[in-house]
Every structure is written in C-alpha cells, then in structure tokens.
C-alpha cells in the first residue's frame, strides 16, 4: 500500500469515529493479536450478542476450532467442528503433506443453524469440500457429519441471497450455487472478479448491503505482500467494480511489526458497529523469526450507507469503537485462549480441549490414568520419514505420538513431569516445540546404547548392550536453516527415584531454553540446550504455528507401526503460563 493510502485510510477512520463521538461511549484501546498463537484465516460472526470465530487447522486434529466471546477480547474455545475420525473416515491417515488438511473455513449462521464450510486438501482422490452444521456450537457432539462437495479451488465462502438460494465462492474468484443437503454445485462456475492483479486472489467473502453485493478477497500471497481488496456489483453474478483505493487493508511495503495482514472477515456488534478479523504475523519486515505463525487480529471498520468499508490499519495497539464490557460468562468446558494450563490429568478425565494432535491419533494412544496422561509411543520420532514413499510406517501418517497446545505468548514457560521407565534402547519421552515434522525442537529422556559388545552372537550382543544402556537427556532440533548440534547429558543417578520435570521457556523473543530437573528439586535444573525460534518459523510450516507439548517414541525400533513393549510414558503436572506479548518489536505487554 502507498504511504498516502495508509494515511488516508487512517484519517477516514478517525473522522468517522469522531462524527459519532456524541452518541457513542468513549473509544476503546486494546492489543493485538486478540487470538494469539496459530489462528490463521479467521472467519467470524455475531449471533445474539455472542461473537464466534473459526480458524484453519490443516492436518492437526481436532480440526477447525470454534471460539466464542462476549467482548471481542476474551475468546473461549467451545468446540471443534471436525472432532471425530468417523466424520471423515480414513482421510487423515491418507494425507501425506505437512500443510494439507483443513484450509480456510467460513463460519456463518442462518435460521438457528451454524454452518462451517471448508476444504480438505491432500486426499488420495483430490481435494474435498465439506459443510458441517450445528444448532449448538458449544458442543463437539452437535457438529454433524459433513455434506461433501467436489472442490476445484480453495477458501470457500458461504452466502445466501435474498431468495434463500445458497452460494459458494471460491479462489479465483468463482461462484456456484450449492445444495446444502447434497453438496451438488451448479455448473459451470461463474467468474466474478480476479482481484487487482496480485497473485492468488482467494479468501472471498460476499456481503449484501444497501443494495450492493460487496466481494472482499485476499490477494498478493499469504506472506509480506498479503492484502485485502474489495469490489462491488448491483447483481450477485456481476459485473464487479473494483474500489479505486484498493487495497483496503495491508501492511505490505512497511516496516510494521505485524506483517502478512490479510484474509479477513467483517461483522457487526449489537450496536451496529463494524469490526473485522484477519490474519497477521509478528515478524517485522525481517521475516525471520515468527514461531507463532499467522495469528488473528481485530480491527475496527467504518461502513457508511452506500459507501465502501474503511478498515483501520492493523497495529499492536489499537483504538476504535467502544468494546463490549468485559465478560467471560460463556457456557462450555473449554479454556479461554489466554488462560494458563494447569492440568493434572485425573484418571478417566477428558483430555483438555486445547490439546491437539498431528493428524488423527491411533486409538488408545493417549489416555488419562492414575499416573497422569499416558502416551503410547509411535515408532517414528517427531521427524520420522514424512516425505518418504518407501517407509510409510515411519511417516507419521498413522498417528504421531505427540500432543500439544498452541504457543500463545511471545514469552512463556511450559513444563511437565515425566514418569518413564524405558526397557529397550532408543525408547524416549520428552517435550518439544513443534511446527511440523521437519521443524521442531526437542528435549527427551532417552535410553541410549552403552558399551558395544564384542560378542559374535547377535542375541547375546543385544542383551549385553542393553544391560549397559544409560538413561540420558538429549537435546535435538531441526528446521528452517538446518539442524543444530545435538547435546546428550547423562541423567544424574539421584534423579532416578522420581519423575523428571522437563521445561521449555523463552529466553527472549527469539530463543528457547530447554531444561530438565528432578520434580522434587527444581533448583537442581540443568540447561540442556538453547535453540533459535527461527528453526520453527516458516520453512515447511509457513502456514501453521508452533505447538508446545509432549511426545513418546522408540526412534524406529520395533516393526510396522509397533514399538517394543515397555516404552509407555506418563506425563503429569502439565503447566503452561504466558509471561509477555510483544506488540511491537520493542514493547512487551505483560499477561
């Protein structure tokens, strides 16, 4: 965006706010992102005074979280649209890519029913359009099995015209009528608008207002050239006239801390004020360190009758329409996104809603027992062979034994106590910052081979080497920019009588410290490794954001997808607490 356009947009917004000051409460000030952590491609609505948002999840599971808020600041995780393997049988394990899966949902409400339309990329037979429905978005069980439709493009929007007909708009930008009961699409698709010339015109949303059909899209790609543009027509099928002052929202060509601004949705509060949510990345123009990936940011908008919407530029500190009063009174058992984790995993308890997996897990791989969260190891470690066609059993497709929560703070501390008594060499349990199987930072407790045996008998050699195996702390990392030097530290003998606490905390906004200590004596901590957050920024995870969590593996031992017995790990006292959010390259807000 030209500097003059940025100034004009900001001045127009301030003028519109000033004109309504006599009848509105004082303006509000808040900090972005309002949905920190990996929350890309937000789509949001307001229903009876409650705001709802859905975001992309790609191959993580459960998929497509639904957040609810009464005040636009406190967002509670109330359900996941795709929460049962039976909704899409076999589709997760058949997905090979690290950034395939559920792309860019649109959330809408009509006649008491919530709809989520999305596309799943990367199935063996091509991409698949899905429409989920629910009359109770606070319940996982209430989300339907999907109606499916043939998908030729990504980023579906769902729009009903005045005659009640439903339409889907897709990347390109094309329009088709859709039967929401059968998934049948009208043919041929109607081309609406191809944007202003930026690459990848996508993420469309159609709004009807004051006799106009407004078509708002993302273009320019999802990195630093990302932008929101808009066109309008008197008829749904066009022709569409582009706004002369496009783009209406972007941070491209600036040195702002928030980059990649784009892919947004607009909605109103109960006072008729317009707001928008879009994605942004806290990378600065350097575009090197951004472990939380694409996050959801809130901006005020002015949309006067018969005019084009004016969107306030995205910054870390925002001022605009009066926010609804703070209110955390919402149903459901999920946590608020900004809350700390304090999980002890009582036996038989449900796994907390904000903990997710990388693909659908193997049945029984995760459970709560009297020892805490039990994780049955996967034969592949956190890397495995994700792009191999010759060792699919090590690819991670059939369940990676990793469970994590989004990193939702620039500065944080995460720790968990591990009870682990490995019986075979290379069995391991640990914690990780995980972006994809090609981008992660690990600290594990692992049984490593001891002295090599000179026996010529294979079985005796294996027994002798197992007998001399040593329990160690191992730090490993790989990702954008290549692997780092691993470090192995023997577990002190006096630690062996109880659980070992593994901890990840931010040394600063660009590095993680990974440490271990006996749970009974945290002062005896050993700093095992330090890694750059650049390892989990971009690379094979440019669409996603980092998770922090726990894993178990036998590092390729065993056969098929089964590990040797005796390597189950038990995790207890799971703690995550945020300690600060960067809202600019130099300003930290305490949380």
Helices and strands as residue ranges (DSSP letters): H 3-19, E 28-31, E 43-47, E 50-54, E 60-61, E 63-69, E 76-82, G 85-88, E 101-110, E 113-123, E 126-134, E 147-150, E 157-160, E 166-170, E 174-177, E 190-191, E 202-209, E 212-219, E 227-233, E 241-242, E 249-250, E 258-268, E 274-282, E 294-302, E 310-311, E 317-320, E 341-343, E 356-358, E 366-369, E 372-375, G 392-394, E 402-406, E 411-420, E 428-436, E 439-448, H 458-467, E 470-478, E 487-490, G 493-495, E 500-506, E 511-518, E 521-532, G 533-536, E 547-553, E 569-582, E 588-589
